[in-house]
Amino acid sequence: MAEKIKKFFAKKKADTKFKLAGPGHKLNESSTTVVVGPSKKKPAYVPSKVEPSEAARQAAEAAMVRLSGQRKDTAFNTSLAAIQAKVRRELEAENKSQAQAQGLPMRPVETELEVSAHLAVKGVYFKCALISDEVLTKDEWKVKIKEFLLNTLEEERGMTSCLMIYSCNYNRSKVLECVNVLCRYLDNLIGNPEEPKFHKIRCSNATFCDKVIPILGAQDFLYAAGFRQQKLENNGVEEDFLVWSIENIDNFDTLQFLRDTLKAEERVELEIDRNIQVLSPAQASQRIELPQDFYAMTAEELKKEKQQRAEMVEKQMQLRTKAMREKDEIREIRKYKFCLIRIRFPDGLYLQGTFSVYEKFSEILDFVKENLEHEGLPFILSVPTGHKLEESDKESTLADLRLVPATILMFQWDPLVEEDLRAAGNIAYLKPEVMLLVQSM
């Protein structure tokens, strides 16, 4: 079922791109330019062309150079050298600071409601390959998904209405109640196709009003199943009914197909965008606060949590069992939906990405691999205490590994390859085009 939905929307995306390409032309058509008079219609909005930034241009050049196996671009090498020199200076300053004090906290400080200049990220962003290539916030995607599905209804009402039910309604218990009612309507028709009482749904029926009408997509689902609204007499009074007819659907098997599609619980899924950033030591030490999007709690709950912190500090002063401490730690972790992971490389740069707390550690490994200059070489990640994360940790979630809400992981090449890299005079870590993502202060 999921594959059928993907194919349908892939075709729709392709059709949209085809339409945007403009009018077609015959092969034997004259190439003479045709002058068209001014139209009375309002011209379509065309976004102004934005020239790429210097950093973006250099990143593109870097990628092309890398793919061709050459490293002779003088401007590009100068940019890299400038970045490396800047990072070395900041790293030296950081080392001096650490020698004089205890060092900076390894975890970002939590921030509740105020907008801070020291935010590590501005928010949490998502992608949706099913609809477009954009990167948006969850609230922006909610609007876009709803618009997209509403525009698709006429073309494919059955599958689209099922997707709407699960993707555009956010109270899961209400959705499941609605689905159960819709399935009962279809089960009655499938099991008793000749029974007239199952061909009608009274629109003022309490169950229909309470459990079906409030759910976006539910009435479109019934339309796809062959129900149409009519006025019928009921106890001497005309009332609105949804009346089913076999003539409104392709064939009787449509009912079973719609039921199966509805029970499959398919939805338009969002994929978290890593919001990749590369930070110098100075930037990493300043941008240490998390935005409210990272929390699983509301603003009011966060205020209440703040009031309870004094009590928590007092608890820490008491003698407490290991089980009691672990319980408090789990409670703290559950406050978060997302976490910020920073990979610190020996050259002082930090690679930063956003993850769900329920993603597996293997996702972090893949994230690092994708951005390494030597993508296929083995490496080791360890927590600031020195504990190395093992192969057995791959299937553990970030919450299980206590990497929430934010953690710095130390990168090092596997000793088996590090000596060879040094001997070859090539100990680069990040891809050149990734290094150029280092932001200005």
N, C-alpha and C positions, 0 to 999 in steps of 0.2 A: 504493500500500500504506500509506504514512504517513497519507494522508487517511482511509482506512478505519479505521485504528487510532484516530486522533483522534476520529472520529465515534462510535466505539464507547464510548470512555472519557468523551466529553462526555455521552452518553446516561446512562452509569452515574452520573456526578456529579449529573446532573439528577434521576435516580431517587432517589439518596440524599437530596438536598435535599427531594424530594417526601415521602419517608417521614418525614423529620424534622419536617415541617409538622404531623403529627398525623393523627388519623382524619378521614375525609371526612364530609360531611353532605349530605342531599338538600335540594333547593331548597324543597320543601313540608314539610320537617321542622319540628316545633315547636321554638321557641327556648328552651323550658323547660329549666332547668338540671337535670341528672340527678346525684343524689348517689350516688357509688360507695363501697361499703364498703372498709375497709382491705384491701390485698393482702398476701398472704404472701410475695410475691416481694421480693427486695432492690431497693429503689428505685434508679433509674438515677442516676448521678452527674451533678449539675448544677453547673457551675462558678459560684462566687459572682460576682455582678455587680461589676465594678470601675468606679468612677466615673472619667470622663476627667479628666486633669490640667488645671490651669488653662491651661498652654501649649497642650495639645491642643484645649481648648475655644476658646481665642482663635484658634488656627489655623483651626478649622472656621468660626468667625465671619468670619475674614478671607477665606476662600475664598468664602463666600456673598456677602460685600460686593463682592468683586472680580467675581464672575459677574454681579451685578446692575448693575455699572458705577458703584457708589457708594462713597464713601470718607468717610462721615460718622460712623463709630462712634468715640466719644470714647475709650473704654477701649482700643480697638484702636490708634488713633493714638498714644495715650500710650505703649503698649508699644513701638511702632516707634521713637518718639522716644527712649525710654530706651535701647534697643539701639544706635541710631545714636550717641547721646552717649557710651555706654560704649566703642564701637568707636573713636570719634574720640580719646578719652583714651588708649586703648591704642596707637593708631597714633602719636600724638605721642610717647609714651614710647619706642616702638620706634625712631622716627626719631632721637631723642636718643641712644639706645644705639648705633645704627649710626654716628652721627657720631663716637662715641668709640672705636669698635673696628672690626674688620673685618667684623662682622656674623655672623649665625647661618649655619650650613651650610644649603645649599639642599636637601640630600637628608636624609631621616630616617636616624638612626643605626640600624644593624642590631642586633637583639637575638637571642640564641640560645635559651637554655633558661629563664632566670629570668623570672618573671612581674613585669613592671615597672609602676610607677604612671604611667609616661609613654608607655604604648602609644597609638599613633595610632588604632588600632581594636582591638577585642577578638578579632576573628577574621574569617573569610571565611564568608559566608552565601549561601544559594541559594534559588531558587523553583522550583516544578514545576507549571506550569499544568495539566498532564495529570491531576494527582491532587488538589491542593488549593491554597488561596491562602496557605498558611503560608510563613514564612521561617525556614529551619533550617540547621544546619551540614550538611556532606556526610555525616558519620557518622550523624546523625539521619535524614537522607533515605534512607540505605541501608536502615535498619531499616523505615522507613515504606513505601518502595517494595516491599520484600519482602512485608510484611504485606498491602499493597494487592493485589499480584498473586496471592498465595496465596488471598485471598478472592474473586478473580475467576475462578479456574480452573474452577469448576463451571459457570459461565455461558458462558464462551468459552475452552475449553481450548487450542485450536490457536494462536490469536494470542497469548494470554497466555503460553503456554509458550515461544514464540519470544522474547517480550520478556524473560522471566525469564532465558533463556540468556545474553542480551547485557547485561542490566541488573543481575543479581545475582551474577555471577561476574567476578572481577577479574583473572584471568590470561588475557590475550588469546590467547596461543599455545595454551593448553589449550582455550579456547572454540572456536577455529578447528579444532583437531584433532577435537573432539567433533562440530562441525557437519559436517565432511567424512565422518565415520562415519555420522551420521544420514542425510545425503544419499545415501550409498551404499546404505543399507538401502532407502530409498524408490526410488532409481533401479533397483535390482534388481526391486522389485515392479512398477514402472511398465513396465519393459522386458520382464519375464517374469512376468506375472501368474499363469500356470498352473504355474509351477515350484515344487513343494512345498518345496524346500530354502530358498527365499527367504522362506517364510512363518514361519520359526522363527528365534529368536535365543536361543542358550544363555546363560543368565544367568551361568554361571561362565566364559564365554569371556574370554580375557585382554584382548582389545581392548575388549570391552564393559565389563569391570571397571575397566580403567585409564583409558579415555577417555570413557565415557558416564556411568557411575554417579556419579562425583565432581561432575559439572556439574548444578547445580540447574536444574530445568526440562526436562532431557533425557528423563527417563522419562515425564513428562507429555506431552511431544511425541509419543513413540511411542504412548502411550495414545490421543491424539487421532487418530493415523494408523491406529488399528484393532488395535493389539497388546494382548493380554491375557495375564496370567501364568497358566501352567498347569504341572502336573507331568506330565512325559512320561518314558517309559523310554528310556534311552540306554546301550547296551552292558550291558544287564542291570541297570542302576541307575536309580532314579527321580531325575530332576533338574528344576530349575526352568527353564522356557522362557518366552519371550514369543512368543505365537502370533498370527499375523495372520489376520483374517477380514474379507471384504467386508461382512459383516452388521454389523460394528461401526462402519461409517462411512456417511454419507448416500449417497455414490456414489463411483465410482472417481476422478473429477476432484478429490476432496478431497486425494488424495495429491500431485498437482501443485500445488495451491493451497498446501498446507503447505510443500512444498519451496521454492516461490517466496518465501513469507513468511519462511522461515528464512534464505534467501540474501540477503534484502533488508537484513539486519543492523540492523533497527530496534531502538531501545532507548528507555527512558524517560530523556529528556534533562533535565538540570538547567540552569537559567539563573542566572548569578551575580547576586546582589542588590547594588545599588550601595552599600547601607548609607550613604545620604546623610547627611552631617553639615555643619553650618555652624559655623565656628570664628571666634572673635575673634582679633586678633593675638597676645594673650597665650597663648591656648589653643594656637594653631598653633605657637608657639615652644616649648611644653612637651611637647606630645604628638608626639614625633618618632621613636618606636621601633616596629618592625614585629613582629607576633606570629609564632610559628613556622609558622602556617598558610600564610604567604606563601612559604615555602621549598619547593623541589622536593627537598630533601635531608632525610635522617633526622637525628635528634638526634646520633647517633654521627658521622655525616658532617660535621655542623656543628662538632663538637668538633675533628675532624681539620683542618677548614678553618681554625679559629682558630689551631691550632699552626703552620700554614703562612704565617700573615700576616707574621710577622717576616721570612721569606724574601722575601715580596712587597715589603715596604718596602725591603729591601736592593736588590732588582731596580730599583725606581724611581730609586735613586740612580745606577744605571749608565746609560751611553749605550746607548740601545736604538732599534731601527728602528721606523718607523710600523707596519709589519706585525706586529712583536712586541707592540707596545702594543695593537693592535686585537685580536689573538688573546687576550690576557689579559682584555680588556674583554668579549669574547663569552663567555669562560669564566665570568666573573663574572655576566653576565646569565642564563646557563643555570641558575644556582642558584635562580632564582625562578619560581614559577607565577603569581603575582599581583602587581599593582603598585598603589600608592596615588597617586592624582592629586589635587592641590589646585589650584584655580583662584583666584588672588588678584585681587580686584577693587580698583579705585582707592579705594573707601571703606574699605578695610582688612579686609573680611570675606573668609574663605576658604570656598569650596564644595569639599567633599571627597567622593570616590567611589572604590570599589574596582573594578578591572578585571583581566581575564586579560591576561597578557603577549602573548597571541596575538590579542587583539582589535585591530581597526583604529582608526586615529586618528579616523575618521568617527564612531565610537561616543562618543568624548569630545565631539565637536562637538554630537552629538545630546543628550548628557547636559547640556551647558551650555544649549542652546536650551530644553530642557524646563523649566528652572528660572529663566529670565530673565523679568523683568517685561515687557519688550518682545520677545516670543519671535521675531518675524519679522524683526528688524533685523539687519543684517550686523555682525560683530565680528571681532576679530583675537586670536589666542593666540600668545604668544611665550615662549621659554624664558628663564630668568633672565639669560643672556648678551646678550639682545636679539634673537636670531635669531627671525624670524617664521616660523611654520609655514604652509606654502602649501597651495593647492588640490591640488597634486600629491602631498601627503603623506597625503591622505585614505585611500588604499588600503594604506598602509604599516602594519605592526603596531607596537605600542608598543615591542616589543623591537627592531625594526628602527630605530626613531627614538631608541633609547637613553633611553627614558623610564622604565626599570626600574632599581631596585625602587620608587622614589618620586620624584616631580618636582613642582615648583611651576611652573605656567604663568600668565603674566601676561595679564590680560584688558584689552582696550580696545575701545571702540566704533569702528567704521569711521569715519575722518575725515569721510566724506560725510554721516553722520547725527549725529555727535557735536555739531556746531555747532547743528543744529536742535533737539536735545534740550536743550542748554543754554539756547538762546533761549526754549524753551517752559517753562523752569524745572523740567524733569523729567529728572533724570539718575539715577533709581533703577536698580539692577542686578537684584537678585533679587526674585522675587515676594514679597509681604508674608508669605504663609503659610510660605514657605521661610525667610525671615529669622527667623521665630519659632522655628526649630529651633536657634538659637544656644543652646548648653548652658551651664548654670551652672558656674562653676569648681569 
